Amino acid sequence: MEWLGMVPEYWDVRRLKFVASFVGGGTPSKENPEYWTGNIPWISPKDMKSDEINDTEEHITEEALINSATHIVQPGTVLIVVRSGILRHTIPVAINVVPATINQDMKAITPNVLLRAKYLAYFIKGHQNALLVAWRKQGATVESIEFELLANTLCLIPPLLEQQAIITYLDHETKKIDTLISTITDGIKELQEYRTALISAAVTGKIDVRGAVAEEPGVVEGAAD
């Protein structure tokens, strides 16, 4: 696989359909408001904003579950978006930590005993650019993933202990990176707020800009009539 480069010789390589099962979803009728008054999480692409899903914006009832194409997805399942405009640049991936249902724009992937769910999730996240090309449904008016291409993806299968070691390492390192991103984001927000306050103060005469401009090197004094 050219897009993977060199990999350890002792790792196994199998098509995803041989090491995982797949479940699609559905949407209970919106014409029946009672379907949407339950407590069963219903996952749609708009909920795919974090690595783990423990709740959703919308919930459905047992009756809605029985009378629609959606299914209960057990905790520890890899969830991906398979139909959305966001697939132009990224593949949202998450793992649910509570029993949930999914809509028709999602696919649930349940690995078998050879593959840990979190390793598979990291595998997808780490090769998004290549997989977006490999999985893209050609000729579709909406960005979507072709199921057959997804199912036939060649997946690396390290030994289980090594998979867990990879998961532990990436959990630790990505947490540090996320903390750094959060710190930088907060700093940018503070700078933006300071910028706004500075402009407000300057244009309302609360800052003596004449002295400040005169002291600034390279600034040419003068004003347009």
N, C-alpha and C positions, 0 to 999 in steps of 0.2 A: 504494500500500500504506500504509494509515493507520498501521500500527505501525512503519513505517520513517521516516515524516516526509519532509522534503525531502532529496533526494539530488542529487549533481551531474548535470546534464542530459546530459552526454556519456557517462555510464556506461551500459553495456548492462544489460538486465533479461531473464533467460531462466528458464524452468522448469528445476528442477534435473535432471530426467530427460533434458534435452537437452544438458547439459554434464557429465554424470557417469554412470557405470554403477554398478550395485548388486549385491552378493553377500551371500547369507545364510550361515548356518552350521549346524552340527549337533553332536551329542554321540555319539562312539563308544560302543559298548555297555560299560556298567560291569560287565556280567557276564563280560567277558573282561579280566582284569587285565593280560594281556600288552599290550593296546592302550595302556596307560598307563605304559609303561616306556621310551618313546622320548625323543627330544630336540627334537621339534617343538613350539614354544610353542602352547598352546591357550588363547585369550583368552575369558574369561567376564566378566560384570559385576563380579565381585569384584576383577578385575585393573585396573579402570578408575579408578585412584586418582591418576594423574599425566597430564600432557599428552602424554608419550611412553611407549610400551610397548616395552621391550627384553627383557623376560622375563616369565614367568607362573608361577603357583603349580603348574599342572599341565602335563604334556607328553605327547604321543602319538607313536605309531610310524607309519611309512609304511603298514603294513598297516591300522592304524586309519583313516588318511586315505582309503585306497582303499575301505574297507568302511563308510563313513559318509557323511553328507550334508555334512560340513564341507569347506572348500576352503582351499588355500594363498592367503594374502593377501600381496601383495608389499609391501615397505617403501614408506612414503610414502602410505599409504592412510588416509583418515579413518574412524575407527571410532566408532560410537555405540551406546548401549544402546537397544533398542526394546521390551523387555518386562521390567519390574521395578518393584517398589514405589517405587524411588527417583525414578521419573518423576512422582511426585506433586509434586515440588518442583524437580527439576533434570534436565538431560539430560547424562549423562556423555559426554564427547567426548575422543578421544585420537588420536594418529597412531603407527602402529607403525614402528619403525626396523629391525626384523628380519623376515624371512619368518615368518608365523605362520598359525594357523587360528583360527576363531572358533566360538562355540556358537550355538545357535538363538535366543538372546535378544539377539544382536548383529546389526548390519548394517555391511557395509564399503562405503564410497563412494569410488570412484576417479574423480577429476575428469579431464576431457579437457584438451587443450592450451590452452583458454581460461581455465582456472581453476586456481589453485595450491591444493594441499591445505591448507596452513596458513592461507591466507586463508579458505577455506571453514570450517575448524575455528573460527577466530575469529568468523566471521559467525554460526555457530550459538551459540557461547558468549555473544556479545553480545546475542542476542535470545531467550534461553531462555524467558522468561516468555510472550512472544507465541507462540513455536513450540510450547510445551507445550499451549497452547490449540488452535492450528491443527492439530497433528498427533495430538491425543489420539483414541484409538479409543473411540467412544461405546458405552455399554452393556456394556463388557467388565468381567468380575469382577476381572481383574488389570490394573494400569496398563500400557498398551501404546501404541505409535505405529502408526498406520494407514499402511501402505506407500504407498498411492495418494496420500494427503495429503502425505507426505514427498516423493515423487517429483515432485509438481506444485507444490512450493513455488517461488515467484518469488524468484530469487536475483540479487543485484546482481553485475555483472561489470565491475569497473574494468579499464582497460588493465593488461597484465601488469606493466609497470614500476611502476605505481602500487600494484598488489597487493603487490609485493615491498617497496615503501617502507612500506606499512601494516604488513606483517609485521615488518620491521626495527624500526619504531617501537614496536609493541606488545610485541615480545620484550624490548626495552630497558626500557620502562616497567613491564611486568608483573613483570620480574625485580626491579626496585626495590621494587615493592609487596610481592612475596613475601618479600623480605629484611626489610622492615619488619614484616610479619605474623609472621615467625619470631622477630624480636627481641621483639615484644610478647608472643608466646606464651611465650617463654623467661622474660620478666619476670613474667608471670602465674604461671607454674609456680614460680618462686622465691618469689613472695609467698605462694602457697598453702603451700609448704613451711615458710616462716617462720611463717605463721599456725599451722600444726600444731605446730611446735616451741615457739612462744610459749605455746599452750594447755597443752602437755605440761609445760613448765617451771613455769607458774603453778600447775597443779593438783598438782604434786609438791613445792611449797615451794622451788623453786630461784630464785624471784623474790620480793623483798620488796614484795608488792603493797600493803601498808598505806601505805607512803610514797608509792608511785606514785599511789594513789587519792586520797590527801590533797592532792596537788599538782595533780590534774586539776580544772580549773575547771568548775563546774556540777554536780559529783558530790556527791550528798547521802550523807553517811556514815550508816551504820546497818545493822542486820542483822535479818532475820526470825527469830523464835524457832522 
